[in-house]
Amino acid sequence: MEEEVHGIVIVGAGICGLATALALHRKGIPSLVLEKSDTLRTDGGSISIQANGWRVLEQLGIAAELRETATLVTEIHDVWQQEQGSKSAVLPVRGELRWLKRKDLIETMAKNIPPGAIRFSCHVAAIHPAKPGNHGTVLTALDGSIIRAKVTRPPSGIDPALIGCDGSNSVVAKYLGLSPAIPASCMLLRGFTRYPNGNSFGTHFLRLKYKDFFLGRAPMTNNLVNFFVAIWHPSADVTKDTRAMKDFVLEKLKDQCSNEIVEMARDVDPESLILLKRVWYRPPWQVMFSSFRKGTVTVAGDAMHVMGNYIGQGGSAALEDALVLARSLSRAAAGFGGWELCEKKISAAMGEYVRERRLRVVRLSLESSALATLIGTKSLVTKLACFAIVGLFGTNNSNEHANYDCGHL
């Protein structure tokens, strides 16, 4: 058995966990990140970062480096195939939109965090309620062996904070009593296609909506293009593995899409191909009414508001969470002239963070749910309701959700 003492423990070294650790580091606040994998999780293909996310990356001091790795997207081309023909529209992108390799984003954040701040092979199995003089106990697996790492009250009187950035199946969220995330009725296939001689797609993000699937294509660099295909209610035999799903998708595309689209899917880099058999989301009413804090424990990113890929805000919203949480904790620390906080101050700072984020992530969750339902439903009444929500938030014409600034670190 082994006991360790840390002021702030972050569970999960994904985008949100690393961004939170980096934001705290920029404010002079140390933290320890626990990651269940034995290395950085750099798989996952690409991630779209919109204007709100780039504002956070500026505050974290890594935006300029990441911009060098990705093409700026300037327009969205929408094509909706209907029984009476197709409808299309060209929409300008408000602000900055780029598709990054998840690997580039993860590695850039990790290298700017102090050495030793990430502990690998630590799988959080349970969190126990606080006891006198002991904030809580985290059961972890370290280097393949089970240890008990107590998050205890350090001699200086600091009560430690526990931040769950551990995704849609969050152990910390369960500790807080949050309901499990819900799977959507679609599956997602995505990957990269390489164009050694350059592609001809310019700076346009193409979105194609057909009767039973949705396809997106976005340039990442002149030689690399990201694409995804979402399919509703596929049969079990075509989703048993990535290869079967790719073959199924190719048959769909051959019947309805141009040769350019078919070739893109056919020539995808096999190592980049990812099949998501479940797309998870937390309904907006859960985001509105759930308790995201208990004492000095809280959640951020997908653990708080997983919302699927429908408006491309999962990563950018997680970056916002990281900045706001670090800023709230830093403000609390400032009153003591340093990082010496009592449990009351940490708890209050986390409460401030939750209040600031609540309405923002409720709106994003509602917007994402409405768009997902609109794409997948066959009910006219449901479509009309979703159109009203999407029209209210400007999802399809002004990308208003990205025109948001969570402020300075």
Disulfide bonds with the S-S distance in Angstrom:
none
